[in-house]
């Protein structure tokens, strides 16, 4: 007897759904925490500045905030960040960390502040608020 080939019904092709891919090049998680900070540095003309800012976000590698001062990419800055009591078991603690500006966002038409992205350096200190820094004693 001749063999009968059974015809298979073709399955309808599944439609693939392609979602847009967002590439995140950051190595660390960013936290959208509005933290108060004091930013110190030197302007391109050599004049020092000190300004109060509110961080928009922060990670272990850097932070983003807005400044009135006209810093440039590559400027060295020092941030003194007041940490929330919820993160420090109710104690008043300040994080002091230095860094370099790595990106600037031009001010929009309404505001005069420029966006500043800073990459933190390796050295940092946690200091109790109210405790003065150790310095040279006067004789």
SULZIUR-V317507 format. One record per residue. N is the residue number from 1. SS is DSSP state (alpha for helix, beta for strand, coil for the rest). PHI is phi in whole degrees, 0 to 359 (none if undefined). PSI is psi in whole degrees, -180 to 180 (NA if undefined). Layout:
{{N & SS & PHI & PSI} {N & SS & PHI & PSI}}
This chain:
{{1 & coil & none & 139} {2 & coil & 289 & 143} {3 & coil & 284 & 141} {4 & coil & 263 & 128} {5 & coil & 269 & 127} {6 & coil & 272 & 130} {7 & coil & 278 & 127} {8 & coil & 268 & 143} {9 & coil & 279 & 135} {10 & coil & 287 & 133} {11 & coil & 282 & 140} {12 & coil & 296 & 141} {13 & coil & 293 & 136} {14 & coil & 283 & 137} {15 & coil & 279 & 130} {16 & coil & 270 & 132} {17 & coil & 262 & 123} {18 & coil & 254 & 119} {19 & coil & 264 & 148} {20 & coil & 296 & 140} {21 & coil & 257 & 128} {22 & coil & 259 & 123} {23 & coil & 269 & 124} {24 & coil & 250 & 112} {25 & coil & 271 & -4} {26 & coil & 289 & 144} {27 & coil & 269 & -21} {28 & coil & 239 & 158} {29 & coil & 287 & 140} {30 & coil & 258 & 139} {31 & beta & 245 & 125} {32 & coil & 279 & 84} {33 & coil & 242 & 121} {34 & coil & 280 & 90} {35 & beta & 256 & 138} {36 & beta & 283 & 139} {37 & beta & 213 & 154} {38 & beta & 251 & 129} {39 & beta & 248 & 128} {40 & beta & 237 & 147} {41 & beta & 183 & -162} {42 & beta & 231 & 134} {43 & coil & 284 & 162} {44 & coil & 304 & -26} {45 & coil & 278 & -1} {46 & coil & 97 & -7} {47 & coil & 278 & 131} {48 & beta & 288 & 154} {49 & beta & 222 & 156} {50 & beta & 217 & 129} {51 & beta & 215 & 145} {52 & beta & 273 & 137} {53 & beta & 220 & 164} {54 & beta & 242 & 121} {55 & beta & 293 & 136} {56 & coil & 277 & -45} {57 & beta & 209 & 163} {58 & beta & 212 & 149} {59 & coil & 220 & -178} {60 & coil & 291 & -18} {61 & coil & 257 & -15} {62 & beta & 178 & -172} {63 & beta & 209 & 164} {64 & beta & 229 & 135} {65 & beta & 201 & 178} {66 & beta & 242 & 140} {67 & beta & 229 & 149} {68 & coil & 281 & -34} {69 & coil & 293 & 141} {70 & coil & 269 & 74} {71 & coil & 283 & 167} {72 & coil & 237 & 165} {73 & coil & 299 & 133} {74 & coil & 96 & -4} {75 & coil & 291 & 139} {76 & beta & 275 & 133} {77 & beta & 226 & 158} {78 & beta & 236 & 129} {79 & beta & 250 & 135} {80 & beta & 245 & 109} {81 & beta & 250 & 123} {82 & beta & 280 & 119} {83 & beta & 275 & 144} {84 & coil & 293 & 147} {85 & alpha & 303 & -32} {86 & alpha & 297 & -27} {87 & alpha & 270 & -12} {88 & coil & 236 & 27} {89 & coil & 54 & 40} {90 & coil & 82 & -2} {91 & coil & 272 & 149} {92 & coil & 275 & 113} {93 & beta & 229 & 142} {94 & beta & 240 & 136} {95 & beta & 262 & 125} {96 & beta & 248 & 124} {97 & beta & 212 & 143} {98 & beta & 258 & 165} {99 & beta & 189 & -179} {100 & beta & 241 & 140} {101 & beta & 287 & 130} {102 & beta & 244 & -17} {103 & beta & 205 & 142} {104 & beta & 234 & 144} {105 & beta & 245 & 127} {106 & coil & 297 & 148} {107 & coil & 296 & 146} {108 & coil & 281 & 174} {109 & coil & 294 & -33} {110 & coil & 281 & -39} {111 & coil & 252 & 162} {112 & coil & 253 & 2} {113 & coil & 272 & 143} {114 & beta & 258 & 145} {115 & beta & 283 & 138} {116 & beta & 230 & 125} {117 & beta & 255 & 129} {118 & beta & 239 & 135} {119 & beta & 261 & 125} {120 & beta & 289 & 150} {121 & beta & 280 & -176} {122 & beta & 277 & -23} {123 & beta & 266 & 136} {124 & beta & 208 & 161} {125 & beta & 222 & 142} {126 & beta & 256 & 121} {127 & beta & 237 & 137} {128 & beta & 295 & 137} {129 & coil & 290 & 138} {130 & coil & 99 & -22} {131 & coil & 275 & 127} {132 & coil & 279 & 151} {133 & coil & 293 & 148} {134 & coil & 290 & 131} {135 & coil & 219 & -175} {136 & coil & 286 & 138} {137 & coil & 275 & 141} {138 & coil & 276 & 140} {139 & coil & 268 & NA}}
